[in-house]
Amino acid sequence: MIGADWILAKSFFEFTVWGFFSLLVAEVLRDSYHALCHQVTWLARWHNKHHAAYRRDLSIVSLKVYQESQLYHDIVESSLLVVILTLLVLVVRQSGLWLGVAYASTFLYGASIRYFQGKVDTDYNHLPGPIDTIPSHWCVNRSYHWRHHFDNVNAYYSGVFPLVDKILGTGLSLKGKTFAITGASGALGQALIAELLKYHGKIIALTTSPDKIPAQTGVKVVPWQLDNETQLQDILEKVDILIINHGINVYTSRTSESINTSYEVNTFSALRLMDTFLATVKGNEAKATKEIWVNTSEAEVSPALSPLYELSKRALGEIVTLKRLDEACVIRKLILGPFKSQLNPYGVMTASQVAKGILFFAQRDFRDIIVTINPLTYGLFSLKETSTGLYYRLFSKSGKI
Ligand SMILES: NC(=O)c1ccc[n+]([C@@H]2O[C@H](COP(=O)([O-])OP(=O)(O)OC[C@H]3O[C@@H](n4cnc5c(N)ncnc54)[C@H](OP(=O)(O)O)[C@@H]3O)[C@@H](O)[C@H]2O)c1
């Protein structure tokens, strides 16, 4: 009897595992086909009918165009999934894989009804209305997918899990965007500008020392000083991504002046910049496209042999964790290990390597971008960010009390 129960439990377990695997395969296949549709001309001709069906608020252009999009895109895509997944079942001979076939068949059924009966019944990624949430991280939501239609059609291919976007580096498009970056004359500031220019973006170099920035096509130099952050609002209105990168290191000093300067530069000016930028996140589309990247440093969790640097950067990191809870726009943290610069002449990495690393992970939509040679940081930071994030969520509220 025990033997029969064991066999039954084992079969059920195998069925479930293969079933989930087939769902994952279905989504990866669908997203890969989607990516192909944007690379292969004759597939693009069909797939573009899907793009043509929606206005910027995701309402449909007309029933006729919508039905056409069902025939040339949704029915083709789901039929392909059904065929490939059925072939997979026949080759691998695992009954759990039928779950994937059933899953794909529901899409084929839905698309067929929409095409033949003219029923407008869009999936959650295409529901019409304002974009009032930020692009989600673990699974695709409307604002994530909206960017595929209206930010860059050659990115954001994923439909449910953003796995394919993570592999292809299409989870965030940098192409043609406007970036503003503080600490622009510094080592990392210059390295990031050099990397970002490769994406044909516009760069606004925010700097306290404009003379140090070489004239370059695509880079506009804008001087700023501590305490005049709010005066940057007009400029920040047109910025897609603000990179808060300026910082100082007072090393071993512990005078009151050093305490003040460290917190003013590393923490409070960054907070004022964040707030000034957040005031520009308004309108229907800004939530989907505007972002802040904050360079908080590995000093959030590891020693930097400079107490005031650690204290002020940790305070900044905690403030970012707190502010992210409001989901006003995507806010990424840059958690960087030591690289050579005026601030840290002993850094082991180069600013150029770090800048490349930052963009690699940003394009894979990592919200916490860790670039370091210290393996402990990965574990310590994740632990700290998860626990403090949860604590702040439980014991703080958005808006005024
Ligand atoms: N180097 C490292 O090992 C390391 C590691 C982790 C994180 N970081 C962080 O990376 C960022 C860039 O640092 P970096 O290493 O590239 O150093 P850097 O070459 O010294 O650049 C820092 C820049 O910050 C700006 N800045 C300095 N004092 C300022 C002030 N009082 N007010 C406003 N801006 C000021 C300056 O840029 P402008 O002259 O253009 O204003 C300066 O060039 C910093 O936030 C730093 O904390 C560095």
The ligand as an ORCA input file, in Angstrom:
! r2SCAN-3c Opt
* xyz 0 1
  N      36.081     55.446     -6.359
  C      35.545     54.471     -5.647
  O      36.199     53.524     -5.198
  C      34.066     54.477     -5.393
  C      33.456     53.310     -4.931
  C      32.080     53.295     -4.723
  C      31.346     54.430     -4.993
  N      31.988     55.565     -5.427
  C      31.141     56.719     -5.680
  O      31.215     57.031     -7.050
  C      30.911     58.423     -7.229
  C      31.912     59.028     -8.178
  O      33.156     59.057     -7.536
  P      34.562     58.938     -8.267
  O      35.232     57.772     -7.645
  O      34.406     58.980     -9.726
  O      35.295     60.192     -7.659
  P      35.752     61.573     -8.291
  O      36.535     61.326     -9.513
  O      36.395     62.302     -7.172
  O      34.367     62.246     -8.677
  C      33.506     62.765     -7.696
  C      32.825     63.986     -8.277
  O      31.864     64.465     -7.334
  C      31.699     65.857     -7.548
  N      31.844     66.572     -6.282
  C      32.899     66.584     -5.447
  N      32.671     67.431     -4.433
  C      31.445     67.959     -4.636
  C      30.657     68.905     -3.949
  N      31.092     69.499     -2.837
  N      29.462     69.241     -4.454
  C      28.986     68.653     -5.580
  N      29.720     67.772     -6.307
  C      30.915     67.428     -5.822
  C      32.814     66.323     -8.485
  O      32.268     66.400     -9.804
  P      31.991     67.806    -10.511
  O      33.286     68.542    -10.409
  O      31.649     67.454    -11.903
  O      30.889     68.462     -9.749
  C      33.780     65.168     -8.457
  O      34.525     65.071     -9.613
  C      30.885     59.020     -5.829
  O      29.559     59.160     -5.391
  C      31.580     57.990     -4.993
  O      31.174     58.041     -3.654
  C      33.306     55.607     -5.634
*
